[in-house]
Amino acid sequence: MSAEASVGGRDADSVRSAAPQPACHSTDERRNPGLMGSKYVKLNVGGSLHYTTIQTLSKEDSLLRSICTGITAATIDSEGWVVLERSGRHFGLVLNFLRDGSVPLPEDHRELDEVLKEAQYYRVQGLVQHCLNAMQKQQDIFESVCRIPMITSAKEEQKMIATCRKPVVKLQNNRGNNKYSYTSNSDDNLLKNIELFDKLVLRFNNRVLFVKDVLGDEICCWSFYGEGRKIAEVCCTSIVYATEKKQTKVEFPEARIFEETLNILIYENNRSGPGAFHLLDSRGSGSSLGAGQSEEEGAAGGDRRVRRIHVRRHIMHDERGHGQQTVYKD
């Protein structure tokens, strides 16, 4: 019995030895059981070769750490390179972030978006947040740039004002639209209006849409819009009736322009209400009309009124005849 058992044991051992064994090391590619037993690792990312440590890849709870621990399967070629089927263009940046905790990002928005996609794929949350912060900073810089649309047609102007959710301030500036010569101070006042427009743009750029119109019929005229309709208008030009000739005069009602700009802010974010029109119409002593100015209000249904402020057409005092009374002509 003992001899038969011995023979049977030898037969069983021979059968086990004849069974096919796992040939992990004889194939060109194999799946990693985990790389934690090694100190260094070789990575082939889309043909881009990288040599780093397990410690670097394990710094964050990312896809790379799960590959090192064997949680996520990865392909290893016959030379021991871990093959990752991704573009290797930005993988060096991902490794540098894992090494240092911070890395300079590309300024180009498209490249920055590519880095973000790679960081999201590898689940490196620190780099993901770093990219998002950089994108937000770029957006803030872009929004801080003052961009002033130029009106090219009446249809474009109507569409822009109707669709804009901000209040709108338009400066119509067309110096060549005069019939008569200008008075001595007109050019200086025209430049002052343009300078005031630029200052208002810098101050209220994020709250008000400022547009320019160089093709209109007026020489210098300010228009203020809220909720898609015109709220007020300040015309800065007038005709001076001299003794022998007529002249075009450009005024600079700085205080009134600034006041109307502040009034238009009540239409910001659709905040206008019943009290808003009361604020527009209730003007104290500080908002009284200056000398030589007139105000016209066209009633278009109760609160739907447009305040139009014009400079009076007048005879210049130094050109009046002796004893002649000043005559205003509207």
Secondary structure, DSSP 4 states (H G I P E B T S, - for coil): -HHHHHHHHHHHHHHHHHSPPP-TTTSS-EE-S-STT-SEEEEEETTEEEEEEHHHHTSSSSHHHHHHHTSS--EE-TTSEEEE-S--TTHHHHHHHHHHS--PPPSSHHHHHHHHHHHHHHT-HHHHHHHHHHHHHHHHHHHHS----B---HHHHHHHHHH-SS-EEEEEE-GGG-SSEEPTTHHHHHHHHHHHHHHHHHHHTTTSEEEEESSSS-SEEEEEEETTEEEEEEE-EEEEE-SS-EEEEE---HHHHHHHHHHHGGGGGG---HHHHHHHH---GGGPPPTTEEEEEE-SSTT--EEEEEEPEE--GGGSPTTPPP-EE-
